[in-house]
């Protein structure tokens, strides 16, 4: 007899709207009469192998709605990157608990986990429907117009740079803001949406889709500073030289500092503040500019409360709902994808897991200016509707100058 049991989990970096997807799964699942239990795994796949489940069937709809509007991962997350042996453990737990539908909310690695678990269930002849629900602030999932979590993070980045630009205009100097994005520059590029006037910052934007040359960077900063008397710079943490070496690693080595690496052996880019400091040091030393400041946005952009796109909230809920509908009415596993259908409207498709798993989308050439240090109008048109309603605006005095008396 079918058990009617569902399991949902959250993986990877949290976002401002990932709980909308979670609640979308729970509430939509509870509409189906044959669903008996909706379980949530604590801390992603690690919680599955440890059998750390909570019964979300017993949550009230009101509390679920409050959680949906709360940033970060309500179930907790994990950075575990399961291999085949790990996924086999996941499958054995799912089978032991008679789980019939498995929903995993996450990015590239999460989609690959869903793919492997799906294959294990198929080989064992076990009736398990596996659906990947998209989530990532990097916007780097293949097959989607954009991914839930990115618009809200982009809104934060755009607003943060608008504020940094106002500060920099009042007290001129050089400002460097480092934004998340190892391989894809979408989030850094969002800084351009904070501009209102032609001379607003960011004046320079550096993305991992283009090779970063330190000498050219310094020349760009010098020219911008001479033109405007100031310079606001947006830099992706993943910028690299022609050989692919991360600039953060290169500059750290030159400065005699140790290079920090994460659990997967990658150079630690997020949250260290190293790249901003190193670039600021180069500007001070090579250009002789005294007022140079740098910030690393780090985790701030992921789950910043009160800076959430209403479009992002709606779509994050809908991908959760559509995942359940695809699972209940479809006959295949897959990854939910957002497809743009108008200037701004979307539809949802279920893509084969093999089309998404383990692949990385980067910014398309049409979105990056010929100079490589700005974005195009095509990118601005692409991103603006995703940022949602109520974006704050900045204005200037129409200052009529008064004639000097003592120093004409």
Secondary structure as UniProt FT lines:
FT   STRAND          5..10
FT   HELIX           18..29
FT   TURN            30..31
FT   TURN            33..34
FT   STRAND          37..41
FT   TURN            42..43
FT   HELIX           44..49
FT   TURN            50..51
FT   STRAND          53..55
FT   HELIX           56..58
FT   HELIX           61..68
FT   TURN            74..75
FT   HELIX           84..96
FT   TURN            97..98
FT   STRAND          99..106
FT   HELIX           108..124
FT   STRAND          129..134
FT   TURN            137..138
FT   TURN            142..143
FT   HELIX           150..170
FT   STRAND          174..179
FT   HELIX           186..189
FT   HELIX           190..194
FT   TURN            198..199
FT   STRAND          204..206
FT   TURN            208..209
FT   HELIX           214..228
FT   STRAND          231..236
FT   TURN            237..238
FT   TURN            242..243
FT   HELIX           247..254
FT   TURN            255..256
FT   TURN            263..264
FT   HELIX           274..287
FT   STRAND          292..296
FT   HELIX           298..301
FT   TURN            305..306
FT   HELIX           310..329
FT   STRAND          334..342
FT   TURN            343..344
FT   STRAND          345..351
FT   HELIX           353..356
FT   TURN            357..358
FT   HELIX           365..367
FT   TURN            370..371
FT   HELIX           377..384
FT   HELIX           385..387
//
